[in-house]
Amino acid sequence: MKYPDFTLENKLSGVIAGVDEVGRGPLAGPVISAAVVFIDRNTSTIIDGINDSKKLTPQCRQVLYEKIISVAKFGIGMASVEEINSYNILQATKLSMKRALIDLDLELDYVLVDGNQPPEVKWQVKSILNCDNLSTSIAVASIVAKVTRDRLMQELHNKHPEYNLYKNKGYGTKEHLNAIGLYGITEHHRKNFAPISRALYPLDSNHLPFFERHVFIK
């Protein structure tokens, strides 16, 4: 298995941040982004097993998270459910990325972003598809964002255990959709996502949002 490395970062000069997000697809909860900088990239050699967060077990992510935050600079950005409802998930994701970079509070030379729709920021941005499989900085950001959001979803689960949000992380699993049918929605559900809109307006097709395609079953 090929793991991410610093090949992309080493082609650039200066201080380079990797940015990634978690939580675009769920029906509930915020979208979270992390921005991570290794000031000394050699420090990453003490962290074995860095990879895209989706390829790691929850236990492995937790261990790596603690190691990462001990050797790297990082910032966290969040876009709330209210902002997702008010704008849209794409704009909310960009907002969370921008906030993560602001929270990082460093003068940067480059920002590496996974994907092709980066946020508008004052730094030079390089966006690359599937970059979380290539860049250590982005892979690490994905781990920090994922662990941060999972912990937040545990807090929401404690308030609303009937939805089992810690297990499904807010995604539209069969169990989650059944719970919405039984108990309705909470303030943490995204009203502009199709399954939630249908629950709110079952007889009114005019309220089905543009985000009909954002039905994620995981």
Solvent accessible surface area in square Angstrom, and as a share of the most:
residue,aa,sasa,rsa
1,M,179,0.80
2,K,142,0.60
3,Y,107,0.41
4,P,13,0.08
5,D,56,0.29
6,F,25,0.10
7,T,70,0.40
8,L,37,0.19
9,E,0,0.00
10,N,99,0.51
11,K,150,0.63
12,L,31,0.16
13,S,81,0.52
14,G,48,0.46
15,V,47,0.27
16,I,6,0.03
17,A,0,0.00
18,G,0,0.00
19,V,0,0.00
20,D,10,0.05
21,E,38,0.17
22,V,22,0.12
23,G,4,0.04
24,R,81,0.30
25,G,6,0.05
26,P,0,0.00
27,L,1,0.00
28,A,0,0.00
29,G,0,0.00
30,P,9,0.06
31,V,0,0.00
32,I,3,0.02
33,S,0,0.00
34,A,0,0.00
35,A,0,0.00
36,V,0,0.00
37,V,1,0.01
38,F,9,0.04
39,I,109,0.55
40,D,72,0.37
41,R,59,0.22
42,N,112,0.58
43,T,42,0.25
44,S,12,0.08
45,T,103,0.60
46,I,115,0.58
47,I,9,0.05
48,D,115,0.60
49,G,35,0.34
50,I,14,0.07
51,N,4,0.02
52,D,4,0.02
53,S,4,0.03
54,K,148,0.63
55,K,116,0.49
56,L,25,0.13
57,T,78,0.45
58,P,73,0.46
59,Q,130,0.58
60,C,47,0.28
61,R,20,0.07
62,Q,65,0.29
63,V,85,0.49
64,L,4,0.02
65,Y,22,0.08
66,E,89,0.40
67,K,88,0.37
68,I,0,0.00
69,I,55,0.28
70,S,86,0.55
71,V,44,0.26
72,A,11,0.09
73,K,109,0.46
74,F,73,0.31
75,G,0,0.00
76,I,48,0.24
77,G,2,0.02
78,M,83,0.37
79,A,0,0.00
80,S,25,0.16
81,V,10,0.05
82,E,107,0.48
83,E,36,0.16
84,I,0,0.00
85,N,46,0.23
86,S,84,0.54
87,Y,122,0.46
88,N,42,0.22
89,I,1,0.01
90,L,41,0.21
91,Q,84,0.37
92,A,0,0.00
93,T,3,0.02
94,K,45,0.19
95,L,47,0.24
96,S,0,0.00
97,M,8,0.03
98,K,87,0.37
99,R,85,0.31
100,A,0,0.00
101,L,1,0.01
102,I,108,0.55
103,D,81,0.42
104,L,12,0.06
105,D,122,0.63
106,L,49,0.25
107,E,136,0.61
108,L,15,0.07
109,D,70,0.36
110,Y,41,0.16
111,V,0,0.00
112,L,1,0.01
113,V,1,0.01
114,D,33,0.17
115,G,18,0.17
116,N,104,0.53
117,Q,88,0.39
118,P,39,0.25
119,P,5,0.03
120,E,154,0.69
121,V,30,0.17
122,K,154,0.65
123,W,35,0.12
124,Q,103,0.46
125,V,41,0.24
126,K,75,0.32
127,S,44,0.29
128,I,54,0.28
129,L,113,0.56
130,N,102,0.52
131,C,0,0.00
132,D,7,0.04
133,N,48,0.25
134,L,74,0.37
135,S,0,0.00
136,T,7,0.04
137,S,2,0.02
138,I,0,0.00
139,A,0,0.00
140,V,0,0.00
141,A,0,0.00
142,S,2,0.01
143,I,0,0.00
144,V,0,0.00
145,A,0,0.00
146,K,36,0.15
147,V,2,0.01
148,T,32,0.19
149,R,2,0.01
150,D,12,0.06
151,R,100,0.36
152,L,42,0.21
153,M,0,0.00
154,Q,61,0.27
155,E,106,0.48
156,L,13,0.07
157,H,37,0.16
158,N,98,0.50
159,K,138,0.59
160,H,34,0.15
161,P,79,0.50
162,E,74,0.33
163,Y,4,0.01
164,N,36,0.19
165,L,0,0.00
166,Y,88,0.33
167,K,146,0.62
168,N,10,0.05
169,K,32,0.14
170,G,0,0.00
171,Y,31,0.12
172,G,1,0.01
173,T,26,0.15
174,K,157,0.67
175,E,80,0.36
176,H,0,0.00
177,L,59,0.29
178,N,81,0.41
179,A,6,0.05
180,I,11,0.05
181,G,69,0.67
182,L,139,0.69
183,Y,128,0.49
184,G,31,0.29
185,I,45,0.23
186,T,16,0.09
187,E,111,0.50
188,H,34,0.15
189,H,1,0.00
190,R,0,0.00
191,K,105,0.44
192,N,22,0.11
193,F,0,0.00
194,A,0,0.00
195,P,14,0.09
196,I,0,0.00
197,S,2,0.01
198,R,97,0.35
199,A,52,0.40
200,L,65,0.33
201,Y,92,0.35
202,P,101,0.64
203,L,177,0.88
204,D,52,0.27
205,S,85,0.55
206,N,140,0.72
207,H,85,0.38
208,L,67,0.33
209,P,27,0.17
210,F,151,0.63
211,F,21,0.09
212,E,71,0.32
213,R,159,0.58
214,H,22,0.10
215,V,59,0.34
216,F,84,0.35
217,I,115,0.58
218,K,154,0.65
